[in-house]
């Protein structure tokens, strides 16, 4: 999405949300206490989504039973789950909603809340669409052999980022009644897609390092919720 700087009291501010996983919440202008609130609600959102996934996979979510079974942690949901589109999309939704809840708690400004709602939509699309294309491309490539499947999965990342950029900018403009043009995809947009890269890599190899890296996908998805909760209308540029 195009960012349009304007001047307010001789200070440049940004009137539109940016697109992408992003890490700009570090410069949001909120206090450390406010950021901690958003970080907490985002973590709770991801934790809740993991609980739903674990329950659906037949694992207990009873804290007492989980603590008793710590010695058997290798058989826990977090240790055994293979992250694919269902898992990533569910956690992405939990992160965005958790971040939005935190953002509402720390800021009652209507325009800032609108910016947070828009960012929640953008972040969810940026999480969900690329992982869908990775899975779809991999399944299509599988018909032509393992190498084709691997290459297709990687290609799905690039296709997904461009598709998400196009769809979410236009959908966001429609929902929030904005006529701002969409910004083009930048090379840095791809660096934030650890979840998609790891899932794509899992189609290439079942090596233990890939499995170990995939364990941090829930942590990587925390960035989306923090970006949502810390989003403001007048963010310095």
C-alpha positions as MATLAB code, in Angstrom:
seq = 'XXXXXXXXXXXXXXXXXXXXXXXXXXXXXXXXXXXXXXXXXXXXXXXXXXXXXXXXXXXXXXXXXXXXXXXXXXXXXXXXXXXXXXXXXXXXXXXXXXXXXXXXXXXXXXXXXXXXXXXXXXXXXXXXXXXXXXXXXXXXXXXXXXXXXXXXXXXXXXXXXXXXXXXXXXXXXXXXXXXXXXXXXXXXXXXXXXXXXXXXXXXXXXXXXXXXXXXXXXXXXXXXXXXXXXXXXXXXX';
ca = [
       0.000    0.000    0.000;
       1.221    3.472   -0.779;
       2.202    5.540    2.238;
       1.249    9.192    2.034;
       3.244   11.483    4.361;
       1.554   14.782    5.248;
       2.643   17.677    7.426;
       1.038   18.283   10.828;
       2.657   20.957   12.994;
       5.773   20.736   10.806;
       6.019   17.004   11.526;
       5.623   14.330    8.898;
       3.081   11.670    9.743;
       1.786    8.646    7.875;
      -1.919    8.423    7.087;
      -2.082    4.878    5.805;
      -1.228    1.425    7.013;
       1.741   -0.394    5.560;
       1.471   -3.871    4.152;
       3.435   -6.830    5.393;
       4.330   -8.765    8.528;
       6.418   -5.753    9.453;
       8.342   -4.881   12.604;
       7.614   -1.137   12.809;
       5.790   -1.482   16.153;
       9.158   -0.743   17.774;
       8.696    2.887   16.684;
       4.980    3.165   17.442;
       5.326    5.887   20.053;
       3.515    3.912   22.747;
       5.073    3.494   26.194;
       6.840    0.301   27.234;
       3.860   -0.491   29.463;
       1.423   -0.163   26.548;
       3.641   -2.293   24.307;
       3.794   -4.901   27.066;
      -0.016   -5.011   27.145;
      -0.140   -5.626   23.388;
       2.628   -8.215   23.591;
       0.723  -10.030   26.340;
      -2.634  -10.100   24.539;
      -0.912  -11.157   21.312;
       0.808  -14.029   23.110;
      -2.507  -15.027   24.681;
      -4.132  -14.972   21.235;
      -1.499  -17.294   19.792;
      -1.650  -19.516   22.888;
      -5.429  -19.773   22.584;
      -5.147  -20.727   18.909;
      -2.571  -23.386   19.795;
      -4.918  -24.727   22.462;
      -7.701  -25.040   19.886;
      -5.354  -26.837   17.483;
      -4.046  -29.141   20.212;
      -7.559  -30.020   21.352;
      -8.585  -30.744   17.770;
      -5.586  -33.047   17.389;
      -6.608  -35.038   20.455;
      -4.131  -33.571   22.937;
      -5.083  -32.406   26.411;
      -5.184  -28.695   27.206;
      -5.638  -29.269   30.922;
      -2.753  -27.359   32.585;
      -2.485  -29.876   35.429;
      -2.170  -32.818   33.042;
       0.307  -30.909   30.863;
       2.555  -30.230   33.864;
       2.361  -33.873   34.941;
       3.376  -34.971   31.442;
       6.396  -32.659   31.103;
       8.677  -35.697   31.231;
       6.904  -36.926   28.117;
       7.261  -33.617   26.301;
       8.457  -35.329   23.108;
       4.902  -36.526   22.579;
       3.285  -33.144   23.248;
       1.408  -31.239   20.570;
       4.081  -28.541   20.221;
       6.774  -31.165   19.788;
       4.939  -33.294   17.227;
       2.868  -30.870   15.162;
       3.817  -30.256   11.543;
       2.924  -26.710   10.636;
       0.868  -26.367    7.478;
      -1.879  -24.033    6.298;
      -4.455  -24.927    8.977;
      -1.993  -24.373   11.790;
      -0.419  -21.199   10.400;
      -3.751  -19.579    9.496;
      -5.246  -20.394   12.907;
      -2.249  -18.946   14.730;
      -2.241  -15.937   12.417;
      -5.857  -15.231   13.331;
      -5.077  -15.622   17.032;
      -2.127  -13.259   16.756;
      -4.054  -10.566   14.860;
      -7.087  -10.735   17.174;
      -4.905  -10.766   20.272;
      -2.977   -7.750   19.041;
      -6.196   -5.927   18.156;
      -7.591   -6.576   21.648;
      -4.437   -5.164   23.200;
      -4.526   -2.169   20.877;
      -8.068   -1.387   21.944;
      -7.074   -1.600   25.603;
      -4.239    0.919   25.292;
      -5.835    3.397   22.878;
      -9.425    4.673   22.734;
      -8.772    7.042   19.814;
     -11.307    6.167   17.086;
      -8.955    6.849   14.189;
      -6.158    4.819   15.733;
      -8.570    1.961   16.379;
      -9.632    2.100   12.755;
      -5.976    1.906   11.732;
      -5.572   -1.133   13.990;
      -8.607   -2.868   12.460;
      -7.244   -2.246    9.003;
      -3.824   -3.521   10.020;
      -5.426   -6.652   11.527;
      -7.036   -7.412    8.171;
      -3.790   -6.763    6.321;
      -1.682   -8.870    8.659;
      -4.109  -11.800    8.588;
      -4.104  -11.759    4.800;
      -0.329  -11.526    4.719;
      -0.089  -14.591    6.961;
      -2.803  -16.720    5.363;
      -2.543  -16.145    1.606;
       1.160  -17.043    1.119;
       0.832  -20.259    3.142;
      -2.184  -21.248    1.042;
      -0.228  -20.744   -2.176;
       2.751  -22.689   -0.786;
       0.490  -25.653   -0.027;
      -1.414  -25.386   -3.321;
       1.718  -25.104   -5.454;
       3.358  -28.014   -3.629;
       0.352  -30.268   -4.234;
       0.309  -29.278   -7.896;
       4.049  -29.870   -8.289;
       3.797  -33.251   -6.573;
       2.188  -34.657   -9.718;
       5.468  -34.096  -11.558;
       7.883  -35.518   -8.991;
       9.694  -34.567   -5.805;
      11.929  -31.929   -7.386;
       8.976  -30.216   -9.021;
       7.117  -30.326   -5.717;
      10.017  -28.639   -3.916;
      10.433  -25.915   -6.537;
       6.698  -25.322   -6.644;
       6.555  -24.887   -2.860;
       9.269  -22.226   -2.992;
       7.523  -20.545   -5.923;
       4.377  -20.482   -3.828;
       6.039  -18.050   -1.414;
       6.709  -15.488   -4.143;
       3.285  -15.944   -5.731;
       1.612  -15.683   -2.340;
       3.335  -12.470   -1.312;
       2.378  -10.763   -4.579;
      -1.175  -12.134   -4.447;
      -1.614  -11.095   -0.817;
      -0.313   -7.618   -1.635;
      -2.817   -7.233   -4.470;
      -5.865   -8.743   -2.774;
      -5.466   -7.278    0.692;
      -4.720   -3.755   -0.490;
      -7.822   -3.712   -2.664;
     -10.004   -5.435   -0.061;
      -8.782   -3.081    2.644;
      -9.435   -0.031    0.480;
     -12.964   -1.300   -0.219;
     -13.835   -2.114    3.390;
     -12.348    1.068    4.830;
     -13.531    3.297    1.987;
     -10.084    4.411    0.921;
      -8.882    5.378   -2.537;
      -5.169    5.101   -1.790;
      -3.157    3.159   -4.308;
      -1.322   -0.028   -3.369;
       2.406    0.055   -2.830;
       4.454   -2.447   -4.764;
       6.049   -5.516   -3.242;
       9.559   -4.890   -1.894;
      12.350   -7.392   -1.432;
      12.156   -6.914    2.335;
       8.589   -8.227    2.325;
       9.895  -11.736    1.747;
      12.251  -11.665    4.729;
       9.325  -11.730    7.170;
       7.833  -14.970    5.890;
       9.692  -17.427    8.092;
       6.555  -19.524    8.485;
       6.122  -19.942    4.716;
       9.821  -20.612    4.162;
       9.908  -23.339    6.793;
       6.763  -25.012    5.442;
       8.205  -24.868    1.920;
      11.472  -26.312    3.215;
       9.577  -29.208    4.784;
       8.545  -30.264    1.289;
      12.178  -30.341    0.256;
      13.622  -32.231    3.201;
      12.627  -33.918    6.464;
      15.994  -33.023    8.004;
      16.063  -32.415   11.747;
      17.299  -28.771   11.451;
      14.174  -27.872    9.469;
      12.000  -29.561   12.086;
      13.782  -27.682   14.887;
      13.454  -24.317   13.130;
       9.757  -24.926   12.580;
       9.254  -25.039   16.375;
       9.671  -21.236   16.473;
       6.877  -20.523   13.984;
       4.427  -19.587   16.798;
       6.981  -17.055   18.055;
       7.495  -15.638   14.556;
       3.757  -15.064   14.225;
       3.756  -12.852   17.323;
       5.116  -10.037   15.159;
       1.822   -9.755   13.273;
      -0.233   -9.147   16.421;
       2.258   -6.672   17.843;
       2.156   -4.754   14.575;
      -1.638   -4.639   14.787;
      -1.876   -3.518   18.398;
       0.745   -0.804   18.028;
      -0.604    0.597   14.767;
      -1.570    4.277   14.799;
      -2.928    6.642   12.182;
      -0.181    9.189   12.686;
       2.952    7.056   12.741;
       6.171    9.050   12.122;
       7.947    8.336    8.833;
];
